[in-house]
Amino acid sequence: MRKLFTLLALSTMIISCGEKKEEKKDGFEMNRTKKEAKTEKASEGVPVDLDNKGVGPITSVSFDDAVNEEMAAAGKEKFQAICTACHMAEQRMIGPALKGVYERRSPEWVMNMIINPDKMLKEDPIAKALLKEYNNAIMLNQNLNEEEARNLAEYLRTL
């Protein structure tokens, strides 16, 4: 009887150590394994183009060597009021991170995008590429005038 019990126990252990069969279940399954953090790359599908001035009323912008602190302060106030829902300085959100924007876009392009995003999204190739890259999240027209856009442009220099 002891031999039979030992043999039975031994065969149970051998069978239980075999390969585990995974059951396939229908329906929703949630996997909470940690994935690698995405590192942001400089707009993979969007080219850097400092010659493109965009589509709109702004054809020429010149920045002084030093940032105009008064304009930048007004721009910061406007940025915090209407832009932070979609943009951060160093982090990609609904829209692109804006730190270093003038290394990728001309000041004229930036201001035309601020003043006239509807027309830019329809006609400008870079704006179209950004729209595609950011899952068709359109930039809303905030109905800013040229002075407000210029203040925002000055503030973006400080980021």
C-alpha positions in Angstrom: 0.0 0.0 0.0 2.9 2.3 0.8 4.5 1.6 -2.6 1.2 2.4 -4.3 0.8 5.7 -2.4 4.4 6.7 -3.1 4.0 5.8 -6.8 0.8 7.8 -7.0 2.3 10.8 -5.3 5.4 10.6 -7.6 3.3 10.4 -10.8 1.1 13.3 -9.6 4.2 15.5 -9.2 5.6 14.5 -12.6 2.3 15.3 -14.3 1.9 18.6 -12.5 5.4 19.8 -13.5 4.5 19.4 -17.1 4.0 22.4 -19.5 1.2 24.7 -18.4 -1.6 25.0 -20.9 -2.9 28.6 -21.4 -6.6 28.9 -21.8 -7.8 31.4 -24.4 -10.7 33.5 -23.1 -13.1 35.5 -25.2 -13.7 39.1 -24.3 -11.7 41.9 -22.7 -8.3 41.2 -21.1 -6.2 43.8 -19.4 -2.4 43.4 -19.2 -0.8 45.5 -16.6 2.8 44.7 -17.4 5.1 47.7 -17.4 6.2 48.8 -20.9 9.2 50.8 -21.9 8.7 54.5 -21.6 8.5 56.2 -25.0 11.2 58.7 -25.6 10.1 61.7 -27.6 11.8 62.0 -30.9 11.9 65.3 -32.8 8.7 64.9 -34.8 9.4 61.8 -36.7 7.2 62.5 -39.7 7.4 66.3 -39.6 10.4 67.9 -41.3 12.3 70.8 -39.8 11.9 73.8 -42.2 13.1 77.2 -41.2 12.3 78.7 -44.6 8.6 78.0 -44.6 6.8 81.2 -43.5 3.3 79.5 -43.4 0.0 80.8 -44.8 -1.3 84.0 -43.4 -0.7 87.7 -42.9 2.7 87.5 -41.2 5.4 87.6 -43.9 8.4 89.0 -41.9 9.4 88.9 -38.2 12.7 90.0 -36.8 13.7 89.3 -33.2 16.1 91.6 -31.3 19.1 89.9 -29.8 17.7 90.4 -26.3 14.3 89.1 -25.4 11.8 92.0 -24.9 10.8 91.2 -21.2 7.5 93.3 -21.4 6.3 91.4 -24.5 7.4 88.1 -23.1 5.5 88.7 -19.8 2.3 89.5 -21.8 2.9 86.4 -23.9 3.4 84.2 -20.9 0.2 85.5 -19.4 -1.7 84.7 -22.7 0.1 81.3 -23.0 -1.0 80.3 -19.5 -4.5 81.4 -20.2 -5.2 79.6 -23.5 -2.3 77.4 -24.6 -1.5 75.2 -21.6 -4.5 73.0 -22.2 -2.7 71.5 -25.2 1.0 72.6 -25.0 3.8 72.4 -22.5 7.3 73.7 -22.8 9.2 70.4 -22.7 6.6 67.7 -22.9 4.5 66.5 -25.8 0.8 66.7 -25.0 -2.2 67.1 -27.3 0.1 69.4 -29.2 3.9 69.5 -29.6 6.3 70.7 -26.9 7.2 74.3 -27.6 10.7 74.6 -26.2 13.1 75.2 -29.1 10.3 75.8 -31.6 12.4 78.3 -33.4 15.0 75.6 -34.1 12.3 73.8 -36.1 10.0 76.6 -37.4 10.4 80.2 -38.6 9.0 82.9 -36.4 6.6 83.8 -39.3 5.3 80.2 -39.4 4.7 80.2 -35.6 2.8 83.5 -35.7 0.7 82.5 -38.7 -0.1 79.2 -36.9 -1.2 81.2 -33.8 -3.2 83.7 -35.8 -4.7 81.5 -38.5 -4.6 77.8 -37.6 -7.6 76.9 -39.7 -6.0 78.1 -43.0 -2.6 76.7 -42.0 -4.1 73.3 -41.3 -5.7 73.3 -44.8 -2.9 74.7 -46.8 0.5 74.4 -45.1 2.4 71.1 -45.6 4.1 71.2 -42.2 0.8 72.0 -40.4 -0.8 69.1 -42.2 2.0 66.8 -41.1 1.7 67.9 -37.5 -2.0 67.4 -37.6 -1.4 63.8 -38.8 1.3 63.2 -36.2 -0.9 64.5 -33.3 -3.9 62.2 -34.2 -5.8 64.9 -36.0 -6.1 67.1 -32.9 -6.7 70.5 -34.5 -5.3 73.7 -33.1 -8.3 75.9 -32.2 -8.4 79.4 -33.5 -8.2 81.6 -30.4 -8.9 84.8 -32.5 -5.7 86.5 -31.4 -4.5 89.7 -33.1 -1.0 90.2 -34.4 0.1 92.0 -31.2 -1.0 89.1 -29.0 0.6 86.6 -31.4 3.9 88.6 -31.4 3.8 88.6 -27.5 3.4 84.9 -27.6 6.2 84.5 -30.1 8.5 86.5 -27.8 7.5 84.4 -24.8 8.3 81.2 -26.8 11.9 82.5 -27.1 12.3 82.3 -23.3 11.4 78.6 -23.1 
